[in-house]
Amino acid sequence: MSSGTVVRARFFTTTHRIMGEVETGLKPLSDLLNDHSQSFLLVFNTQVAHIKKPGEIVVRAPVAYLSKENLCFAIVPFRETRGPDRSRFTVHEYEAVATLPRVEVQGKFVGPHRLDLRSFSPAALDPFIVLTEATARLAGLPEMTFGGEAILINRARLECLCLME
């Protein structure tokens, strides 16, 4: 790895948990995930485990290429997210539940004060949606949870996004 900011993160597909380090430079990790010009993320000091047995490492590798398209979500420190645009328009914090294949994520979402299809649509959001103070739970094993300061959800894998006051 060359010099620059290095971030430890946990990445999840429908079947695996991938832990490792990503060199982000001066950008937060969310910017790298939302970058349309690259479909893969370079991850160093990688450990891979089956999602149902996250403590059992099945692969250790110095480097891995992670397909952003196949990610369901990533757990990152809050500082690795780009906050919502808090311009002159008011924003509101919502309790949120997002369903993905085999996973549900619960946390806080910051969005526009008025939610309707004329003013807001999840399709207009970045490719990776930010939920803070979030917890992911396996649908088939509800006692199996993964949490962190922020969870970046792959919008392409999103089944349902529920927002509550």
N, C-alpha and C positions, 0 to 999 in steps of 0.2 A: 504494500500500500504506500502511496506517496503521502506527502504531508497534507494536512487539511483537517477539517472537523470530521470526527468519526463518531457515528451513532450506533448504539446497540439497539436492536429491534427484534420483535418476534413477528413472524409472518405466518399466515394460516391459509392453507388451501382446504378443500373439502376433506382431504385425507391426511394431511401432514402439518406439523408445526416446524417451521424453519427459523432458527435463531442465528444471528450473526451481526456483523458490523458492516455499515455502509459509509463510505466516504461521501459527505454531502457538500464539502466546500463551504461557501457562504450561504447556501440555501437551506431551508428546513427540508426534512425528508419528504414531507407532503408535496413539495414542489417537484421533486424527482419522480414521485409516483404519478403526479398529474401531468408530467411532461409527455406530450403526444409523440415527440420525435424519437423516443426510445421505448421499445417494447419489453426490454429486459432490464433488470437491476443487478448490478454486480455486488455480491455479498461475500465478505471475507470471514475467515474463522467460523465456518458454518457448521451447525449441528442440526440434524434432521431427526425428528421423532414422529411416530404415528400419532395422530391427533387424539386417539382414545387411550394412548399410553404415553403421555407427554414426558414422563420422566425417564423413559428408555430410549437412549440415543441409538439410532440404527446406522447413521452415517456421520462421520466427521470429515470435513474437507477444508483445505485452506482457502478455496474459492468456489463459488457457485454462481450460476446465472439464473436468476429468478424471473420467471414469466409474470409480468404484471397483470396480464389478461387472466391468468388462472388463480390469482390471489383472491381470497374472499375478504380478508381484512388483515390489518397490521396493528400491533400494539406498540405505541411509541411514547416517549416523554412529551408532555404538552408543548415544550419549546420547539418541537419538531413539526408543529402544525402552523399553517398560515391562518390567522384569525379571520373572522368574517369582516367584510367591509363595513366599518362603522362610520359611514359618511354622515351627511346631514339627515339621512332618513333613519327612522327609529328601527331598532332591531329588538327581537324578543327571544328569551331563552325558553325552550320547551323541553319537557321530559320526552324522550324518544325511545321507541322500540323499533329495531330494524330486523327483518327476517331475511336470512340468506339460506342457501342450501345447507341443511343440517345444523344451522346455528341461529341463535337469536342474540342480538346485542342491545343492551339497555344503557342509556346514558343521557347526556344533555346535548341539545342541538340549538345553535343560534341561527335564527333566520328572520325573515321580515315579520313585522308586527301583524300584518294581515295575510292570512293563508287562504288563498283560493287559486284556482287554475289560471285566472286572468293575471294575477300578480306574482305567483310563485309556482314553480314546478320542480320536483327533484331532477327532472331531465336537464334543467338549466344549471345544475350544480357541477362542481369539478368532478372529474372521474372518481376521485376518492373523497367521500363525505366524512367530515370530522364529527365524532361524538366525544365529549369530554366526560371525565369521571365515569368511565364506561366499564361494563362487564359483558363478556361474551359467554354464552351458555350453550353447550351441545344439546340439540333438541332430543336426541335419543338417550342422553345421559345428563339430566338436568343438574345433578350434583357436581358435574365437571365444569368448572368455570375458569376463565382467564380474564384478568382485569388489568387496568392501567390508567394513567392520567388521560390518555387519548387513544381512541381506536379509529383508524382510517378504514372506512368501508368502501369496497369496490362497488361503485354504482351499477356496473354492468352485471353484478351478481345479486343485486338487491331484488328481493321479491316483494317486500312491503315496507313502507316507512310510516310508522304511526307517530303523530305528534300530539301531545297533550299539554294543556296549560298547567 
